[in-house]
Amino acid sequence: MKTVTMLPRSRPLTVADLAAVPDDGHRYELLDGSLVATPAPGHSHQRVKADR
């Protein structure tokens, strides 16, 4: 059974609300009280080109 975390919608979110979000591999941040999920960078973004 999967655990679901419900966040309040009647007020801006706080750092305590962010701490209650389960670690599901997504990157979350708060912007002006709104929860924003950003995807992790892909492999091509992380690859470094070596000078030749």
PDB file as gemmi writes it, atoms N, CA and C in Angstrom:
CRYST1    1.000    1.000    1.000  90.00  90.00  90.00 P 1                      
ATOM      1  N   MET A   1       0.842  -1.177   0.000  1.00  0.00           N  
ATOM      2  CA  MET A   1       0.000   0.000   0.000  1.00  0.00           C  
ATOM      3  C   MET A   1       0.889   1.242   0.000  1.00  0.00           C  
ATOM      4  N   LYS A   2       0.567   2.201  -0.811  1.00  0.00           N  
ATOM      5  CA  LYS A   2       1.339   3.422  -0.953  1.00  0.00           C  
ATOM      6  C   LYS A   2       0.852   4.485   0.027  1.00  0.00           C  
ATOM      7  N   THR A   3       1.804   5.219   0.631  1.00  0.00           N  
ATOM      8  CA  THR A   3       1.453   6.304   1.534  1.00  0.00           C  
ATOM      9  C   THR A   3       1.253   7.581   0.733  1.00  0.00           C  
ATOM     10  N   VAL A   4       0.190   8.297   1.030  1.00  0.00           N  
ATOM     11  CA  VAL A   4      -0.111   9.551   0.341  1.00  0.00           C  
ATOM     12  C   VAL A   4      -0.020  10.680   1.354  1.00  0.00           C  
ATOM     13  N   THR A   5       0.742  11.711   1.017  1.00  0.00           N  
ATOM     14  CA  THR A   5       0.859  12.876   1.885  1.00  0.00           C  
ATOM     15  C   THR A   5      -0.001  13.985   1.304  1.00  0.00           C  
ATOM     16  N   MET A   6      -0.948  14.470   2.093  1.00  0.00           N  
ATOM     17  CA  MET A   6      -1.816  15.557   1.654  1.00  0.00           C  
ATOM     18  C   MET A   6      -1.256  16.873   2.196  1.00  0.00           C  
ATOM     19  N   LEU A   7      -1.055  17.821   1.314  1.00  0.00           N  
ATOM     20  CA  LEU A   7      -0.574  19.139   1.718  1.00  0.00           C  
ATOM     21  C   LEU A   7      -1.741  20.110   1.751  1.00  0.00           C  
ATOM     22  N   PRO A   8      -1.706  21.075   2.659  1.00  0.00           N  
ATOM     23  CA  PRO A   8      -2.819  22.029   2.759  1.00  0.00           C  
ATOM     24  C   PRO A   8      -2.915  22.902   1.516  1.00  0.00           C  
ATOM     25  N   ARG A   9      -4.142  23.232   1.129  1.00  0.00           N  
ATOM     26  CA  ARG A   9      -4.356  24.108  -0.026  1.00  0.00           C  
ATOM     27  C   ARG A   9      -4.882  25.472   0.399  1.00  0.00           C  
ATOM     28  N   SER A  10      -5.221  25.601   1.677  1.00  0.00           N  
ATOM     29  CA  SER A  10      -5.856  26.834   2.149  1.00  0.00           C  
ATOM     30  C   SER A  10      -4.863  27.898   2.606  1.00  0.00           C  
ATOM     31  N   ARG A  11      -3.567  27.561   2.551  1.00  0.00           N  
ATOM     32  CA  ARG A  11      -2.559  28.526   2.995  1.00  0.00           C  
ATOM     33  C   ARG A  11      -1.253  28.262   2.242  1.00  0.00           C  
ATOM     34  N   PRO A  12      -0.354  29.226   2.243  1.00  0.00           N  
ATOM     35  CA  PRO A  12       0.965  28.967   1.637  1.00  0.00           C  
ATOM     36  C   PRO A  12       1.696  27.871   2.411  1.00  0.00           C  
ATOM     37  N   LEU A  13       2.485  27.089   1.717  1.00  0.00           N  
ATOM     38  CA  LEU A  13       3.220  26.004   2.358  1.00  0.00           C  
ATOM     39  C   LEU A  13       4.440  26.546   3.091  1.00  0.00           C  
ATOM     40  N   THR A  14       4.889  25.787   4.074  1.00  0.00           N  
ATOM     41  CA  THR A  14       6.025  26.177   4.900  1.00  0.00           C  
ATOM     42  C   THR A  14       7.136  25.137   4.769  1.00  0.00           C  
ATOM     43  N   VAL A  15       8.267  25.430   5.393  1.00  0.00           N  
ATOM     44  CA  VAL A  15       9.379  24.477   5.413  1.00  0.00           C  
ATOM     45  C   VAL A  15       8.953  23.190   6.116  1.00  0.00           C  
ATOM     46  N   ALA A  16       8.125  23.289   7.138  1.00  0.00           N  
ATOM     47  CA  ALA A  16       7.617  22.092   7.826  1.00  0.00           C  
ATOM     48  C   ALA A  16       6.792  21.229   6.867  1.00  0.00           C  
ATOM     49  N   ASP A  17       5.997  21.850   6.003  1.00  0.00           N  
ATOM     50  CA  ASP A  17       5.231  21.096   5.005  1.00  0.00           C  
ATOM     51  C   ASP A  17       6.172  20.404   4.026  1.00  0.00           C  
ATOM     52  N   LEU A  18       7.208  21.099   3.623  1.00  0.00           N  
ATOM     53  CA  LEU A  18       8.183  20.528   2.698  1.00  0.00           C  
ATOM     54  C   LEU A  18       8.872  19.327   3.334  1.00  0.00           C  
ATOM     55  N   ALA A  19       9.178  19.409   4.619  1.00  0.00           N  
ATOM     56  CA  ALA A  19       9.815  18.299   5.326  1.00  0.00           C  
ATOM     57  C   ALA A  19       8.901  17.078   5.402  1.00  0.00           C  
ATOM     58  N   ALA A  20       7.589  17.279   5.324  1.00  0.00           N  
ATOM     59  CA  ALA A  20       6.631  16.174   5.396  1.00  0.00           C  
ATOM     60  C   ALA A  20       6.481  15.435   4.079  1.00  0.00           C  
ATOM     61  N   VAL A  21       7.008  15.995   2.989  1.00  0.00           N  
ATOM     62  CA  VAL A  21       6.914  15.349   1.676  1.00  0.00           C  
ATOM     63  C   VAL A  21       7.846  14.142   1.672  1.00  0.00           C  
ATOM     64  N   PRO A  22       7.338  12.957   1.270  1.00  0.00           N  
ATOM     65  CA  PRO A  22       8.193  11.764   1.290  1.00  0.00           C  
ATOM     66  C   PRO A  22       9.323  11.862   0.262  1.00  0.00           C  
ATOM     67  N   ASP A  23      10.425  11.195   0.548  1.00  0.00           N  
ATOM     68  CA  ASP A  23      11.564  11.161  -0.371  1.00  0.00           C  
ATOM     69  C   ASP A  23      11.242  10.160  -1.473  1.00  0.00           C  
ATOM     70  N   ASP A  24      10.736  10.669  -2.590  1.00  0.00           N  
ATOM     71  CA  ASP A  24      10.337   9.798  -3.694  1.00  0.00           C  
ATOM     72  C   ASP A  24      11.248   9.946  -4.908  1.00  0.00           C  
ATOM     73  N   GLY A  25      12.399  10.592  -4.718  1.00  0.00           N  
ATOM     74  CA  GLY A  25      13.345  10.738  -5.814  1.00  0.00           C  
ATOM     75  C   GLY A  25      13.177  12.019  -6.602  1.00  0.00           C  
ATOM     76  N   HIS A  26      12.094  12.755  -6.377  1.00  0.00           N  
ATOM     77  CA  HIS A  26      11.882  14.021  -7.071  1.00  0.00           C  
ATOM     78  C   HIS A  26      12.550  15.142  -6.283  1.00  0.00           C  
ATOM     79  N   ARG A  27      12.822  16.242  -6.971  1.00  0.00           N  
ATOM     80  CA  ARG A  27      13.440  17.389  -6.325  1.00  0.00           C  
ATOM     81  C   ARG A  27      12.358  18.441  -6.092  1.00  0.00           C  
ATOM     82  N   TYR A  28      12.087  18.727  -4.828  1.00  0.00           N  
ATOM     83  CA  TYR A  28      11.044  19.676  -4.464  1.00  0.00           C  
ATOM     84  C   TYR A  28      11.668  20.927  -3.867  1.00  0.00           C  
ATOM     85  N   GLU A  29      11.005  22.053  -4.095  1.00  0.00           N  
ATOM     86  CA  GLU A  29      11.399  23.304  -3.460  1.00  0.00           C  
ATOM     87  C   GLU A  29      10.158  24.159  -3.263  1.00  0.00           C  
ATOM     88  N   LEU A  30      10.263  25.119  -2.375  1.00  0.00           N  
ATOM     89  CA  LEU A  30       9.167  26.046  -2.130  1.00  0.00           C  
ATOM     90  C   LEU A  30       9.486  27.377  -2.786  1.00  0.00           C  
ATOM     91  N   LEU A  31       8.534  27.892  -3.535  1.00  0.00           N  
ATOM     92  CA  LEU A  31       8.651  29.212  -4.144  1.00  0.00           C  
ATOM     93  C   LEU A  31       7.417  30.003  -3.768  1.00  0.00           C  
ATOM     94  N   ASP A  32       7.598  31.013  -2.944  1.00  0.00           N  
ATOM     95  CA  ASP A  32       6.487  31.845  -2.477  1.00  0.00           C  
ATOM     96  C   ASP A  32       5.335  31.021  -1.919  1.00  0.00           C  
ATOM     97  N   GLY A  33       5.660  29.962  -1.165  1.00  0.00           N  
ATOM     98  CA  GLY A  33       4.637  29.140  -0.532  1.00  0.00           C  
ATOM     99  C   GLY A  33       4.028  28.076  -1.416  1.00  0.00           C  
ATOM    100  N   SER A  34       4.529  27.928  -2.644  1.00  0.00           N  
ATOM    101  CA  SER A  34       4.022  26.902  -3.554  1.00  0.00           C  
ATOM    102  C   SER A  34       5.067  25.810  -3.729  1.00  0.00           C  
ATOM    103  N   LEU A  35       4.625  24.560  -3.741  1.00  0.00           N  
ATOM    104  CA  LEU A  35       5.519  23.430  -3.924  1.00  0.00           C  
ATOM    105  C   LEU A  35       5.792  23.251  -5.414  1.00  0.00           C  
ATOM    106  N   VAL A  36       7.064  23.194  -5.757  1.00  0.00           N  
ATOM    107  CA  VAL A  36       7.468  23.031  -7.152  1.00  0.00           C  
ATOM    108  C   VAL A  36       8.335  21.781  -7.242  1.00  0.00           C  
ATOM    109  N   ALA A  37       8.018  20.902  -8.183  1.00  0.00           N  
ATOM    110  CA  ALA A  37       8.816  19.703  -8.418  1.00  0.00           C  
ATOM    111  C   ALA A  37       9.588  19.890  -9.710  1.00  0.00           C  
ATOM    112  N   THR A  38      10.899  19.718  -9.632  1.00  0.00           N  
ATOM    113  CA  THR A  38      11.736  19.842 -10.823  1.00  0.00           C  
ATOM    114  C   THR A  38      12.392  18.498 -11.094  1.00  0.00           C  
ATOM    115  N   PRO A  39      12.456  18.098 -12.344  1.00  0.00           N  
ATOM    116  CA  PRO A  39      13.075  16.809 -12.650  1.00  0.00           C  
ATOM    117  C   PRO A  39      14.586  16.876 -12.455  1.00  0.00           C  
ATOM    118  N   ALA A  40      15.165  15.742 -12.151  1.00  0.00           N  
ATOM    119  CA  ALA A  40      16.618  15.657 -12.042  1.00  0.00           C  
ATOM    120  C   ALA A  40      17.211  15.845 -13.439  1.00  0.00           C  
ATOM    121  N   PRO A  41      18.384  16.423 -13.534  1.00  0.00           N  
ATOM    122  CA  PRO A  41      19.002  16.593 -14.850  1.00  0.00           C  
ATOM    123  C   PRO A  41      19.280  15.239 -15.495  1.00  0.00           C  
ATOM    124  N   GLY A  42      19.167  15.190 -16.805  1.00  0.00           N  
ATOM    125  CA  GLY A  42      19.425  13.959 -17.538  1.00  0.00           C  
ATOM    126  C   GLY A  42      20.919  13.707 -17.690  1.00  0.00           C  
ATOM    127  N   HIS A  43      21.259  12.539 -18.218  1.00  0.00           N  
ATOM    128  CA  HIS A  43      22.669  12.188 -18.373  1.00  0.00           C  
ATOM    129  C   HIS A  43      23.400  13.145 -19.304  1.00  0.00           C  
ATOM    130  N   SER A  44      22.745  13.576 -20.374  1.00  0.00           N  
ATOM    131  CA  SER A  44      23.429  14.476 -21.307  1.00  0.00           C  
ATOM    132  C   SER A  44      23.728  15.821 -20.643  1.00  0.00           C  
ATOM    133  N   HIS A  45      22.905  16.231 -19.695  1.00  0.00           N  
ATOM    134  CA  HIS A  45      23.144  17.487 -18.987  1.00  0.00           C  
ATOM    135  C   HIS A  45      24.353  17.366 -18.054  1.00  0.00           C  
ATOM    136  N   GLN A  46      24.554  16.191 -17.530  1.00  0.00           N  
ATOM    137  CA  GLN A  46      25.626  15.978 -16.568  1.00  0.00           C  
ATOM    138  C   GLN A  46      26.957  15.605 -17.224  1.00  0.00           C  
ATOM    139  N   ARG A  47      26.916  15.241 -18.490  1.00  0.00           N  
ATOM    140  CA  ARG A  47      28.144  14.811 -19.178  1.00  0.00           C  
ATOM    141  C   ARG A  47      29.067  16.024 -19.382  1.00  0.00           C  
ATOM    142  N   VAL A  48      30.343  15.800 -19.197  1.00  0.00           N  
ATOM    143  CA  VAL A  48      31.340  16.849 -19.384  1.00  0.00           C  
ATOM    144  C   VAL A  48      32.161  16.501 -20.609  1.00  0.00           C  
ATOM    145  N   LYS A  49      32.289  17.489 -21.510  1.00  0.00           N  
ATOM    146  CA  LYS A  49      33.123  17.250 -22.701  1.00  0.00           C  
ATOM    147  C   LYS A  49      34.584  17.496 -22.345  1.00  0.00           C  
ATOM    148  N   ALA A  50      35.416  16.586 -22.743  1.00  0.00           N  
ATOM    149  CA  ALA A  50      36.855  16.743 -22.521  1.00  0.00           C  
ATOM    150  C   ALA A  50      37.446  17.492 -23.713  1.00  0.00           C  
ATOM    151  N   ASP A  51      38.333  18.446 -23.430  1.00  0.00           N  
ATOM    152  CA  ASP A  51      39.014  19.154 -24.518  1.00  0.00           C  
ATOM    153  C   ASP A  51      39.946  18.189 -25.226  1.00  0.00           C  
ATOM    154  N   ARG A  52      39.966  18.296 -26.536  1.00  0.00           N  
ATOM    155  CA  ARG A  52      40.843  17.420 -27.318  1.00  0.00           C  
ATOM    156  C   ARG A  52      41.896  18.210 -28.015  1.00  0.00           C  
TER     157      ARG A  52                                                      
END                                                                             
